[in-house]
Amino acid sequence: MVGKVTTTKQTGNGQRHNFLLEAKIVAVLAAITVVLIIAAFYRATLIYSFNLNEGWNAIITKHFVEAKPIYYPLGGIPFTNNYPPLSFIIVRPLCYLIHDAVFAGRLVATSAFIAVIVIIVAIVHCIQRDTVAALTAGLTFALLMLLNSSHYVGADDPQMLAHAVMLLGLYVYVRCATAWWSTILAAALICVGLFIKHNPIALPIAMALWLLAYDRPGFTRFASTGAAATLVGLALCVKIFGPFFLPSLLIPRTFSLGKAQRDLVYYLSPIKLSLMLMMLPVALRVQDRWTWLFVLYVATAIAICGLSAGGDGVGSNAQFEVIIAVALSSGHALSRVGTVAGPQMPALRIWVLAGCVLSAVWSPGTDAAKDVFLQPRSWLADLQAKQAETLRVVSIIAVRPGPALCQNLVYCYWANKQPAGDLFNSVLPGRPALSATRSS
């Protein structure tokens, strides 16, 4: 009896020690993330564009605020819009308060970025009630974005808002999975997200396939609600925005298999370790239905990323669903490993957590981000110099008569000049139809 009591006490002390170590690791990871978020949000307050999409989004939003058409006949003018309308509808009211569509869009995007982190944490925590695993999932997403796709964090672009709304749909289902209406509300929210940005399609595909395997009635409700909401949304958009809406949304783009392979390898490079870690529950045979949902989400996101990356003009936003899916899977894997490791494998969970951290911070973008920590004055001076250069260019464009042809449309917007065209996103004589369409 004494031996048993002693063993239990030692096990309890070991578990407490492991928890404290986990908490310290997560706290360090959170501190790094917070500093990088503050740096990214500070950059978003400057008159300097770090994403080519910003000027284009601002000009389309300005047209919408001024009650001008935002979808145009193909080939009629050298300006196109292949985005759904909901992001412009959401940003429009803020333009009356902020009086600058770029900063209004940045405010929405930064709020959406924080929302995605919070929702990822909430989804993982809702399944296993594991705070460390949930925080690890959210921080993994945040760091992968901040280090490898920082030009999208806080930028005037609707993609992060679309992810936030769609993930909210997933959270509703995870939180209320036993309720019959959960699939209906999840499908409706995911459909709303697709009308903000139409390329994040991995989540609805993965959820539909997973429901087909685990919940046939839920699949029927999910699929029928999604289809009905999509058809109603498209019909309303055609009625409100005119006959050019659908042709604009479905503009073709050239596809390169070589580009798809090259970009997919590049995008997956920083998350190779996370891809291995997420399979641990399957390898240890502790998988449950949620494990398979996240595994299916990762697989679908990688496939969609590969197909999207081959399109001309598609940028790093093609990988965002992969990053989200990997973050969710890594957090869930950490929580599931924790339930089976126990006294038999007390160090396994620590090693898995260390692997998640290493995967998040050991990436190509780490070198570029180090100046925020090691040379903050130099980093701030560089941003101030970029803002000064932007103001100089804008002032030159502003005093010239007539429309302007700006390589970055944000210069035309801030100079209050009508752009003569969009060099990145236009149909020019002799070119294939929108071979360089703006990132999807």
C-alpha positions, 0 to 999 in steps of 0.5 A, a space after each residue: 500500500 505504501 509503495 502504491 501511494 508513493 508511486 501515485 505521488 511521484 506520478 502526480 508530481 511528474 504530471 505537475 512538473 510537465 504541466 509547468 514546463 508546458 506552460 513555460 514553453 507556451 508562455 515564451 511562444 506567446 510572448 514572441 507572437 505578441 511582439 510580432 503581432 504588435 510589430 505587424 499592427 504598427 506597420 498597418 498604421 503607416 502610409 506604406 503598402 506592403 501588399 499589392 492587393 491593397 490599392 486594388 481593394 481600396 479603389 474598388 471599395 471607393 467605387 462602391 462608396 461612391 455608388 459606382 459599378 464594381 463589376 465591369 464588362 470583360 475587355 471593356 476597360 483595363 480594370 477587373 474585379 474577380 472578388 465576391 462583393 461581401 468584403 466591400 459591403 463590410 468595409 464600406 461603413 468604416 470608410 465613412 468613419 476612417 475616410 480612407 479605404 486602405 486603413 478601413 480594410 486594414 482594420 477589418 483584416 487585423 481584427 479578422 487575424 485576431 479572430 482566426 487565432 481565437 477561433 482556432 484556440 476555441 475549436 481545439 479547446 472545445 474538443 478536449 478541454 486542453 488549454 495548452 494544446 488549444 493555445 499551441 494551435 492558435 500560436 502555431 497559426 499566428 507564427 506561421 503567418 507572421 513569419 512566412 506570410 507577414 505581407 498579408 497580416 494586417 493588409 487590406 485584403 478580405 481573405 483573413 475575414 473569410 477564414 474567420 467567418 468560415 472557421 466560426 462555422 466550424 466552431 459552431 458545429 464542434 461546439 453544438 455537434 449533437 444539435 440538429 441545427 449545427 450543420 445548418 448554421 455551420 453551412 450558412 456561415 461557411 457560405 457567407 465566408 465564400 461570398 467574402 472570398 471565394 477561394 477557401 474551399 477546402 473546409 466545406 469540402 472536408 466537412 462534407 466528406 467527413 459528415 458523409 462518413 460519420 453523419 449522413 443526416 448531418 451531411 444532407 442538411 449541410 450540403 442542402 443548406 450550402 447549395 441553397 445559400 449559394 444559389 440565393 447569394 448568387 442570384 442576389 448578387 446578379 440582381 444587385 450588381 448586374 450581369 457582369 458579376 458572374 463573368 467577372 467572378 469566373 474569369 479564366 486564368 492560365 495554369 502551369 503544372 510546373 508552377 503548381 509543383 514548385 510553389 506547393 513544395 515551397 509552401 509545405 517546406 516550413 510545416 513538414 514537421 507539423 505534418 508529421 506530428 499531426 499524424 501521431 494520433 493515427 500512428 498511436 491508434 488513438 484517433 477519433 472522429 475529430 482526428 479524421 476531420 482534421 486529417 481530412 482538412 489538411 489533405 484537402 487543403 494541400 490538394 486545393 493549394 496545389 491546384 490554386 498555386 498553378 494559376 498565374 497571379 496566385 500568391 501565398 494566400 493559396 496556402 492559408 487553409 493549409 496553415 489553418 488546418 495544420 495548426 488545428 491538427 497539431 493542437 488536436 494531436 497534442 491533446 490526443 497524445 496527452 490522453 494516452 501518454 500518461 505515466 507510460 510515456 510522460 515525456 512524449 507530450 513534451 516532445 510533441 509540444 517542442 516539435 510544434 514550437 520548432 515547426 512554428 519558429 524554424 521557418 524561412 521567415 524567421 531571419 527576416 523577422 529577427 530585426 524586430 527583436 534584435 534591431 528594433 531601432 533599425 527596423 522602425 527606421 526602415 519602416 519610416 523611410 518606406 513611408 517617407 518614400 511612399 509620401 514622396 511618390 504620392 505627392 509627385 503623382 498628385 500634382 500631375 494632371 490627368 489619370 495616372 498609371 500606377 504600378 501599385 494602385 495604392 499610389 493612385 488611391 492616396 494621390 486621389 487620381 483616377 487610375 488609367 488601368 491596372 497593370 497587374 489585373 487587366 486584359 491587354 492587347 495580345 495577352 491571354 484573358 487575364 493570365 495574371 489575374 489578381 491572387 484568387 
